[in-house]
Amino acid sequence: MKAIDDEDLLANVRARGRQLRGLLESRLGQHPLIGDIRGRGLFLGVEFVLNRETKTPFPAAAKLAQKLKAAAMAEGLMIYPAGGCAGGVLGDHVLLAPPYIVSADEIDIIVARFEKAIDRALELATAAL
């Protein structure tokens, strides 16, 4: 807590959080398979759906969260995948949670790598449907 206060890391969290959310919304906000981008600061979630309007989730058999994790890791990015957020069985989302000390350049890298991972994972998941 002392380091957070002494180094004014919360100011960085606010600035980099705005940057991260802004980039995600501008680059992915209209993606047909992304249902929502939500969160606060540097803790943001991205929900994936088959249909934006109805918010129909991917079938559990598509294993989208796991595919997103693998694709992100292949890009050198760690994300937190989760499933079962729709009725306890369906629904896929990932969390992005960079450290408080993340730089503006690193946020750009995170979003670029995340975009590549999404493209690859969705290609694999939709091919299996």
C-alpha positions in Angstrom: 0.0 0.0 0.0 2.9 2.3 0.8 4.4 1.8 -2.7 1.0 2.4 -4.3 0.7 5.6 -2.5 4.3 6.8 -2.7 4.6 6.1 -6.4 1.1 7.4 -7.2 0.3 4.1 -9.0 -3.5 4.8 -8.8 -3.0 7.7 -11.2 -1.4 5.3 -13.6 -4.2 2.8 -13.1 -6.8 5.4 -14.0 -4.9 6.7 -17.1 -3.9 3.3 -18.4 -7.4 1.9 -17.6 -9.0 4.7 -19.7 -6.5 3.9 -22.5 -7.2 0.1 -22.3 -10.9 0.5 -22.3 -10.8 3.1 -25.1 -8.7 0.9 -27.3 -10.8 -2.2 -26.7 -14.0 -0.2 -27.4 -12.7 1.4 -30.5 -11.1 -1.7 -32.0 -13.5 -4.4 -30.7 -16.7 -2.6 -29.6 -18.6 -3.4 -32.8 -17.2 -6.9 -33.3 -20.2 -9.1 -34.1 -19.1 -11.8 -31.6 -18.3 -9.5 -28.7 -21.3 -9.0 -26.4 -19.8 -6.6 -23.9 -16.7 -4.9 -22.7 -17.0 -4.0 -19.0 -15.0 -3.3 -15.9 -13.1 -0.6 -14.2 -9.5 0.6 -14.2 -7.1 -2.1 -15.3 -9.6 -4.9 -14.6 -11.7 -5.3 -17.7 -13.8 -8.2 -19.0 -14.7 -9.0 -22.6 -17.8 -11.2 -23.2 -18.1 -13.4 -26.3 -21.4 -14.3 -27.9 -22.7 -15.9 -31.1 -25.2 -13.1 -31.6 -24.7 -9.5 -30.3 -28.4 -8.6 -30.3 -29.7 -11.7 -28.5 -26.6 -12.2 -26.5 -26.8 -15.9 -27.4 -23.7 -17.6 -25.9 -21.4 -20.0 -27.6 -22.1 -23.7 -26.9 -19.9 -25.1 -24.2 -18.6 -27.7 -26.7 -16.9 -24.8 -28.6 -14.5 -24.4 -25.6 -14.0 -20.8 -26.6 -12.5 -19.6 -23.3 -9.8 -22.3 -23.5 -9.2 -21.4 -27.2 -8.8 -17.7 -26.3 -6.3 -18.6 -23.5 -4.2 -20.7 -25.8 -4.3 -18.2 -28.6 -3.4 -15.4 -26.3 -0.5 -17.4 -24.8 0.8 -18.1 -28.3 0.9 -14.3 -28.8 2.8 -13.8 -25.5 -0.3 -12.5 -23.6 -1.7 -13.8 -20.4 -5.5 -13.5 -20.0 -7.9 -14.9 -17.5 -10.5 -17.1 -19.3 -13.8 -18.1 -17.8 -16.9 -19.9 -18.9 -20.3 -20.8 -17.4 -21.4 -17.2 -16.7 -24.7 -17.8 -18.5 -26.8 -20.2 -16.5 -23.8 -21.9 -15.0 -22.9 -23.8 -18.2 -22.7 -21.5 -21.2 -21.0 -18.2 -21.7 -17.4 -17.2 -22.3 -15.5 -14.2 -21.2 -11.9 -13.2 -20.5 -10.4 -10.8 -18.1 -7.6 -8.5 -18.8 -5.7 -7.3 -15.7 -2.4 -5.7 -16.4 -0.2 -4.6 -13.5 -0.5 -1.1 -11.9 2.9 -0.2 -13.5 1.9 -1.0 -17.1 3.0 1.7 -19.6 1.1 3.3 -22.4 3.2 1.4 -25.0 2.5 -1.9 -23.2 -1.3 -1.2 -23.3 -0.9 -0.8 -27.1 0.9 -4.2 -27.3 -1.7 -5.9 -25.1 -4.6 -4.8 -27.3 -2.7 -5.7 -30.5 -1.9 -9.2 -29.2 -5.4 -9.6 -27.8 -6.9 -8.8 -31.2 -4.7 -11.5 -32.9 -5.7 -14.0 -30.2 -9.4 -13.2 -30.7 -9.2 -13.7 -34.5 -7.5 -17.0 -34.1 -9.6 -18.4 -31.3 -12.9 -17.3 -33.0 -11.7 -18.9 -36.3 -11.2 -22.2 -34.4 -14.4 -22.0 -32.4 -16.7 -21.0 -35.2 -15.2 -23.7 -37.5 -16.2 -26.3 -35.0 -19.9 -25.2 -34.9 
